[in-house]
Amino acid sequence: MSASIHTPEVTVFGTGQYTTGLNSGESALPASHTPGVIALVLADLKRRGIIEHVRMVCTSAERRDMVKRHLRKTIDRKYRGLSTDFEFLVMSSPLKPSSHASSPRIAVVATPDDTHFAIAQNCLEAGMHVLSMKPLVKELAQHYALCRLSRERGLLLGIDYHKRFDPIYADARARARRLGDFSFMASYMSQPSSQRRAFSKWAGTRSDISYYLNSHHVDYLAWVLEGCARPISVSAGASSQNQGASVACGEDQISLSVSWELNDSSARGLSIHSASWIAPPSDAHSQQRFHYMGTHGEITVDQARRGYLAASHEEGFASVNPLYMRFTPVDGHFVGQDAYGYRSIEAFMRAAAGETPSTSLALAGSTMQVTAVLQAGRLSLERHGQPIAIGYAEDDWSMPISLT
């Protein structure tokens, strides 16, 4: 890093599946053999000198000890040169980083969706840049409040929409923007039904599968249509079978129907985004695909199947996607620095350290349409499928300000 770039410290809020590979502590779930994404990426960024120090906030001493043991097994003992010599903090509620004398510069928020706002607000007030896992927040008013605070403090506020760094998705965006006016998009994402148990503390009650999964493709389409179209109404439908007392109640699958207005005419486009977390076990942990149509052509992408198949007695059959995260070591070394799950986190760390932000970064000021669509979907479900209109500022064609 150049002399003008200083090396930041990072504090991670949330030690669940995406951070460490561990679930939220349900003993009935099988033990994880993976390190998750965030901990592995930060360990390697620390090795490379891109970040200086890592703190992880745990909710109890028991959780802290479990996480430390797991990371030693899945990172320190698996990859040469990587060490999880992180600082582990124990806090009953991970909401006040400013209570520590040494406030790090970057906060990574990887907690349940409904806690993002309070944690991000406290971190910004403590002078920290914030990278939140998706979604940033659940309500448009909260999104505005965090944007205002980040601007006042001169801090970065970003969302880890890593599909923007997927080379295939990025190329598809460039092609889509040359296919004439937007006409239609259909997207689908799934999680296996076991995730309902892994996320049992919040699944279907404090947040839903649309916030958790549809957020990816809603953001992607808003990015594709940046400056070209805006969402103006949302209606939502859902299915729910309430499968067993071991999982939370709530929708099994949610579909959003979004109407888009093109910015230079009265033309309309339509997108349908479906997400499910009752999928059976299959060749991929998550099915992820979309079909895009413009007036001059169409694009189809299947992110779960990149043409790479593998089978073994230990792991079974799988469609492998090392473009996302390359966990397999080479001669004992971690070699996944080019994977888009890694690059999206690295890009934010470099931007917070003073480098020019990547054009693929999803910053809060440019992603309000995503929050508007997701909240409108939730409101539509609560109103039995009633369409929810998205209102915009008079002086900014692309800035949503109301839901009715």
C-alpha positions as CSV (number, residue, x, y, z in Angstrom):
1,M,0.0,0.0,0.0
2,S,1.2,3.5,-0.8
3,A,2.4,5.9,1.9
4,S,-0.8,7.9,1.7
5,I,-2.8,4.8,2.5
6,H,-3.1,3.8,6.2
7,T,-3.8,0.3,7.3
8,P,-7.3,0.0,9.0
9,E,-8.5,-2.1,11.9
10,V,-11.6,-4.1,11.6
11,T,-14.3,-5.1,14.1
12,V,-16.8,-7.8,13.1
13,F,-20.3,-7.9,14.6
14,G,-21.8,-11.4,14.2
15,T,-20.0,-14.8,14.3
16,G,-22.6,-16.8,12.5
17,Q,-22.5,-18.9,9.3
18,Y,-21.3,-16.3,6.8
19,T,-18.6,-15.0,9.2
20,T,-17.2,-18.3,10.6
21,G,-19.1,-21.2,9.1
22,L,-20.8,-21.9,12.4
23,N,-24.5,-21.7,12.8
24,S,-26.1,-19.6,15.7
25,G,-25.4,-22.4,18.2
26,E,-28.1,-24.9,17.7
27,S,-26.6,-28.2,18.9
28,A,-29.0,-30.2,16.7
29,L,-27.3,-29.0,13.6
30,P,-24.2,-30.8,12.2
31,A,-20.8,-29.4,12.9
32,S,-19.4,-27.2,10.2
33,H,-16.2,-28.0,8.3
34,T,-15.8,-24.6,6.6
35,P,-14.5,-21.3,7.9
36,G,-17.3,-19.2,6.4
37,V,-16.3,-16.3,4.2
38,I,-15.6,-13.2,6.3
39,A,-13.1,-14.7,8.8
40,L,-11.1,-16.4,6.1
41,V,-11.0,-13.2,3.9
42,L,-10.0,-11.0,6.9
43,A,-7.3,-13.5,7.9
44,D,-5.8,-13.3,4.4
45,L,-6.1,-9.5,4.2
46,K,-4.3,-9.3,7.5
47,R,-1.5,-11.5,6.1
48,R,-1.2,-9.3,3.0
49,G,-1.0,-6.1,5.2
50,I,-4.2,-4.6,3.8
51,I,-5.8,-4.6,7.3
52,E,-3.9,-4.4,10.6
53,H,-6.0,-5.9,13.3
54,V,-9.2,-7.9,13.6
55,R,-11.7,-7.9,16.4
56,M,-14.7,-10.3,16.6
57,V,-17.6,-9.5,18.9
58,C,-19.2,-12.5,20.5
59,T,-22.3,-12.6,22.6
60,S,-20.9,-14.9,25.3
61,A,-17.7,-16.5,26.6
62,E,-19.0,-19.8,25.4
63,R,-19.6,-18.6,21.9
64,R,-16.1,-16.9,21.9
65,D,-14.4,-20.2,22.8
66,M,-16.4,-22.1,20.2
67,V,-15.5,-19.7,17.5
68,K,-11.8,-19.7,18.4
69,R,-11.6,-23.5,18.3
70,H,-13.5,-23.6,15.0
71,L,-11.4,-21.0,13.3
72,R,-8.1,-22.6,14.5
73,K,-9.3,-25.9,12.9
74,T,-10.7,-24.5,9.7
75,I,-8.2,-21.7,9.0
76,D,-4.9,-22.0,11.0
77,R,-4.5,-25.7,10.6
78,K,-5.7,-25.8,7.0
79,Y,-3.8,-22.9,5.3
80,R,-0.1,-22.2,5.5
81,G,0.7,-18.7,6.7
82,L,-2.8,-17.8,7.9
83,S,-3.5,-17.1,11.5
84,T,-6.7,-16.2,13.3
85,D,-4.8,-14.3,16.0
86,F,-7.9,-12.0,16.3
87,E,-9.0,-10.2,19.4
88,F,-12.3,-11.6,20.7
89,L,-14.6,-9.4,22.6
90,V,-17.5,-10.7,24.7
91,M,-20.5,-8.4,24.9
92,S,-24.0,-9.2,26.0
93,S,-25.4,-7.2,23.1
94,P,-23.1,-6.1,20.2
95,L,-24.4,-2.6,19.8
96,K,-21.8,-0.2,21.4
97,P,-18.3,-0.4,19.9
98,S,-17.6,3.0,21.3
99,S,-17.5,1.5,24.8
100,H,-13.9,0.3,24.0
101,A,-11.0,2.6,24.3
102,S,-9.6,1.7,21.0
103,S,-12.2,2.2,18.3
104,P,-11.3,0.5,15.1
105,R,-11.9,2.3,11.8
106,I,-14.1,-0.3,10.0
107,A,-17.1,-2.3,11.3
108,V,-18.4,-5.3,9.5
109,V,-22.0,-6.0,10.4
110,A,-23.1,-9.6,9.9
111,T,-25.9,-10.0,12.4
112,P,-29.7,-10.6,11.8
113,D,-31.3,-8.1,9.5
114,D,-33.4,-6.3,12.2
115,T,-30.2,-5.5,14.2
116,H,-28.3,-3.8,11.4
117,F,-29.7,-0.3,11.9
118,A,-28.7,0.1,15.6
119,I,-25.3,-1.5,15.1
120,A,-24.5,0.6,12.0
121,Q,-25.7,3.8,13.7
122,N,-23.6,3.2,16.8
123,C,-20.5,2.4,14.7
124,L,-20.9,5.5,12.5
125,E,-21.3,7.6,15.6
126,A,-18.1,6.0,16.9
127,G,-16.3,7.2,13.8
128,M,-16.1,3.9,11.9
129,H,-16.7,3.1,8.3
130,V,-19.4,0.4,8.0
131,L,-19.7,-2.5,5.7
132,S,-23.0,-4.3,6.2
133,M,-24.0,-7.7,4.9
134,K,-27.2,-7.4,2.8
135,P,-29.7,-6.0,3.3
136,L,-28.4,-2.7,4.9
137,V,-31.7,-2.2,6.8
138,K,-35.4,-3.2,6.5
139,E,-36.9,0.3,6.2
140,L,-36.4,3.3,3.9
141,A,-36.4,5.8,6.8
142,Q,-33.6,3.9,8.5
143,H,-31.6,3.9,5.2
144,Y,-32.0,7.6,5.0
145,A,-31.0,8.1,8.6
146,L,-27.8,6.1,8.1
147,C,-26.9,7.9,4.9
148,R,-27.3,11.2,6.5
149,L,-25.1,10.2,9.4
150,S,-22.4,8.8,7.2
151,R,-22.3,12.0,5.2
152,E,-22.1,14.2,8.3
153,R,-19.2,12.1,9.6
154,G,-17.5,11.7,6.3
155,L,-17.6,7.9,6.5
156,L,-18.2,5.1,4.0
157,L,-21.3,3.1,4.4
158,G,-21.5,0.1,2.1
159,I,-23.4,-3.2,1.5
160,D,-21.7,-6.4,0.5
161,Y,-23.6,-7.1,-2.7
162,H,-20.9,-9.4,-3.9
163,K,-22.6,-10.4,-7.2
164,R,-21.5,-7.0,-8.5
165,F,-17.9,-8.5,-8.4
166,D,-18.9,-11.8,-10.1
167,P,-17.2,-11.6,-13.5
168,I,-20.1,-13.2,-15.3
169,Y,-22.7,-11.0,-13.6
170,A,-20.6,-7.9,-14.3
171,D,-20.2,-8.8,-18.0
172,A,-24.0,-9.5,-18.2
173,R,-24.6,-6.0,-16.8
174,A,-22.5,-4.4,-19.5
175,R,-24.3,-6.4,-22.2
176,A,-27.7,-5.7,-20.8
177,R,-27.2,-2.0,-20.9
178,R,-26.6,-2.4,-24.7
179,L,-29.8,-4.4,-25.3
180,G,-32.2,-1.4,-25.7
181,D,-34.9,-0.6,-23.2
182,F,-35.5,-2.8,-20.2
183,S,-38.5,-5.1,-20.7
184,F,-38.4,-8.1,-18.3
185,M,-36.3,-9.9,-15.7
186,A,-37.1,-13.0,-13.7
187,S,-34.8,-14.1,-10.9
188,Y,-34.8,-17.0,-8.5
189,M,-32.7,-17.9,-5.4
190,S,-33.1,-20.7,-2.9
191,Q,-31.7,-22.0,0.3
192,P,-32.0,-25.6,1.6
193,S,-34.7,-26.2,4.3
194,S,-31.9,-26.8,6.8
195,Q,-31.2,-23.0,6.8
196,R,-34.6,-22.4,8.5
197,R,-33.1,-24.3,11.5
198,A,-29.7,-22.6,11.2
199,F,-31.5,-19.2,11.3
200,S,-34.2,-20.2,13.8
201,K,-33.6,-17.2,16.0
202,W,-34.9,-14.8,13.4
203,A,-36.1,-16.7,10.3
204,G,-39.7,-15.8,9.4
205,T,-40.3,-13.6,12.4
206,R,-37.7,-10.8,12.6
207,S,-36.9,-10.9,8.9
208,D,-37.9,-12.9,5.8
209,I,-36.5,-14.8,2.8
210,S,-37.1,-11.8,0.5
211,Y,-34.9,-9.5,2.5
212,Y,-32.3,-12.3,2.8
213,L,-32.2,-13.5,-0.8
214,N,-34.2,-11.4,-3.2
215,S,-32.1,-8.4,-2.1
216,H,-29.3,-9.8,-4.3
217,H,-31.1,-9.6,-7.6
218,V,-33.1,-6.5,-6.8
219,D,-29.8,-4.7,-6.2
220,Y,-28.3,-6.3,-9.3
221,L,-31.2,-5.1,-11.5
222,A,-31.2,-1.6,-10.0
223,W,-27.4,-1.5,-10.8
224,V,-28.1,-2.7,-14.4
225,L,-30.8,0.0,-14.8
226,E,-28.9,2.7,-13.0
227,G,-29.8,6.0,-14.7
228,C,-32.2,4.3,-17.1
229,A,-35.2,3.2,-15.0
230,R,-36.7,3.3,-11.5
231,P,-39.0,1.0,-9.6
232,I,-42.5,2.6,-9.1
233,S,-44.6,-0.1,-7.5
234,V,-44.3,-3.5,-5.9
235,S,-46.8,-6.3,-5.2
236,A,-45.9,-9.5,-3.4
237,G,-47.2,-13.0,-2.9
238,A,-46.0,-15.9,-0.8
239,S,-46.5,-19.5,0.0
240,S,-46.4,-20.9,3.5
241,Q,-46.7,-24.5,4.7
242,N,-45.3,-24.0,8.3
243,Q,-43.3,-27.2,8.0
244,G,-42.9,-28.5,11.6
245,A,-42.5,-27.0,15.0
246,S,-38.7,-27.0,14.7
247,V,-38.7,-24.0,12.4
248,A,-40.1,-20.5,12.8
249,C,-43.4,-19.6,11.2
250,G,-43.4,-17.3,8.2
251,E,-43.4,-17.5,4.4
252,D,-41.6,-20.4,2.7
253,Q,-41.3,-18.6,-0.6
254,I,-41.8,-14.9,-1.5
255,S,-42.2,-13.4,-5.0
256,L,-42.0,-9.7,-5.7
257,S,-43.5,-8.2,-8.8
258,V,-41.9,-4.9,-9.5
259,S,-43.0,-2.3,-12.1
260,W,-40.2,-0.1,-13.5
261,E,-40.6,3.3,-15.2
262,L,-38.1,4.2,-17.9
263,N,-36.6,7.6,-17.5
264,D,-37.1,9.0,-21.0
265,S,-40.6,7.8,-21.8
266,S,-43.8,6.4,-20.4
267,A,-42.6,2.9,-21.1
268,R,-42.7,0.2,-18.4
269,G,-40.7,-2.8,-17.6
270,L,-41.5,-5.7,-15.2
271,S,-39.3,-7.8,-12.9
272,I,-40.3,-10.8,-10.8
273,H,-37.9,-11.9,-8.0
274,S,-38.6,-15.2,-6.2
275,A,-36.8,-16.6,-3.1
276,S,-37.3,-19.8,-1.2
277,W,-35.8,-21.5,1.8
278,I,-37.5,-24.9,1.6
279,A,-35.4,-26.3,-1.2
280,P,-34.3,-30.0,-0.9
281,P,-30.6,-30.9,-0.8
282,S,-29.1,-30.7,-4.3
283,D,-25.9,-30.2,-6.3
284,A,-25.6,-26.6,-5.0
285,H,-26.2,-25.1,-1.7
286,S,-28.1,-22.2,-3.3
287,Q,-29.9,-22.2,-6.7
288,Q,-29.3,-18.7,-8.2
289,R,-30.3,-17.7,-11.7
290,F,-31.9,-14.9,-13.7
291,H,-33.3,-14.2,-17.2
292,Y,-33.1,-10.6,-18.5
293,M,-34.8,-9.3,-21.6
294,G,-34.4,-6.0,-23.3
295,T,-36.0,-4.7,-26.5
296,H,-32.9,-5.8,-28.5
297,G,-32.0,-9.1,-26.9
298,E,-31.9,-11.4,-23.8
299,I,-29.5,-12.8,-21.3
300,T,-29.7,-15.9,-19.1
301,V,-27.3,-16.6,-16.2
302,D,-27.2,-19.6,-13.9
303,Q,-24.8,-18.7,-11.0
304,A,-25.1,-22.1,-9.3
305,R,-23.8,-24.0,-12.4
306,R,-20.6,-22.8,-14.0
307,G,-19.9,-26.1,-15.8
308,Y,-17.7,-27.5,-13.1
309,L,-18.8,-30.7,-11.6
310,A,-17.2,-32.8,-8.8
311,A,-18.0,-35.9,-6.9
312,S,-16.3,-37.7,-4.0
313,H,-17.2,-40.3,-1.3
314,E,-16.8,-37.6,1.4
315,E,-18.6,-34.7,-0.1
316,G,-20.9,-36.3,-2.7
317,F,-21.9,-34.6,-6.0
318,A,-21.6,-30.9,-6.4
319,S,-21.7,-28.1,-9.0
320,V,-18.6,-26.2,-7.9
321,N,-18.3,-22.4,-8.2
322,P,-14.7,-21.3,-7.2
323,L,-15.4,-18.0,-8.8
324,Y,-17.3,-17.1,-5.6
325,M,-15.0,-18.5,-3.0
326,R,-12.0,-20.8,-3.6
327,F,-11.7,-22.7,-0.4
328,T,-9.4,-25.5,-1.7
329,P,-5.8,-24.8,-0.8
330,V,-2.9,-25.2,-3.3
331,D,0.3,-26.6,-1.7
332,G,-1.3,-25.7,1.6
333,H,-1.8,-22.0,0.7
334,F,-5.1,-20.1,0.4
335,V,-5.3,-18.9,-3.3
336,G,-8.8,-17.4,-3.4
337,Q,-7.9,-13.7,-3.6
338,D,-9.5,-13.4,-7.1
339,A,-12.9,-14.9,-6.0
340,Y,-15.7,-12.3,-6.0
341,G,-16.8,-13.1,-2.4
342,Y,-13.2,-12.1,-1.4
343,R,-12.9,-9.1,-3.8
344,S,-16.1,-7.4,-2.6
345,I,-14.8,-7.3,1.0
346,E,-11.3,-6.3,-0.1
347,A,-12.6,-3.5,-2.2
348,F,-14.4,-1.9,0.7
349,M,-11.4,-2.2,3.0
350,R,-9.2,-0.5,0.4
351,A,-11.7,2.3,-0.1
352,A,-12.0,2.9,3.6
353,A,-8.2,3.0,3.8
354,G,-8.2,5.9,1.3
355,E,-8.0,4.3,-2.1
356,T,-10.4,5.3,-4.8
357,P,-13.6,3.3,-4.3
358,S,-14.3,0.6,-6.9
359,T,-17.1,1.4,-9.3
360,S,-18.7,-1.9,-8.3
361,L,-19.0,-1.0,-4.6
362,A,-22.6,-0.8,-3.4
363,L,-22.7,2.3,-1.3
364,A,-25.7,3.3,0.7
365,G,-26.3,6.5,-1.1
366,S,-27.0,4.7,-4.4
367,T,-28.9,1.7,-3.1
368,M,-32.1,3.3,-1.6
369,Q,-34.2,1.9,-4.4
370,V,-33.3,-1.6,-3.2
371,T,-34.5,-0.9,0.3
372,A,-37.7,0.7,-1.1
373,V,-38.5,-2.4,-3.1
374,L,-37.8,-4.8,-0.3
375,Q,-39.9,-2.8,2.3
376,A,-42.7,-2.4,-0.3
377,G,-42.7,-6.1,-0.7
378,R,-43.1,-6.7,3.0
379,L,-45.9,-4.1,3.2
380,S,-47.7,-5.7,0.2
381,L,-47.6,-9.1,2.0
382,E,-49.0,-7.5,5.1
383,R,-51.8,-6.0,3.0
384,H,-52.7,-9.3,1.3
385,G,-50.9,-8.5,-2.0
386,Q,-52.0,-4.9,-2.4
387,P,-49.6,-3.0,-4.7
388,I,-47.4,-0.5,-2.9
389,A,-46.4,2.7,-4.8
390,I,-42.9,4.1,-4.5
391,G,-42.8,7.9,-4.5
392,Y,-39.7,10.0,-5.5
393,A,-38.2,13.3,-4.6
394,E,-39.2,16.2,-6.9
395,D,-35.7,17.3,-7.4
396,D,-34.1,13.8,-7.9
397,W,-35.7,11.4,-10.3
398,S,-34.0,8.4,-8.9
399,M,-34.3,9.0,-5.1
400,P,-37.3,7.2,-3.4
401,I,-38.8,9.0,-0.5
402,S,-42.1,7.3,0.3
403,L,-44.2,4.1,0.2
404,T,-48.0,4.2,-0.1
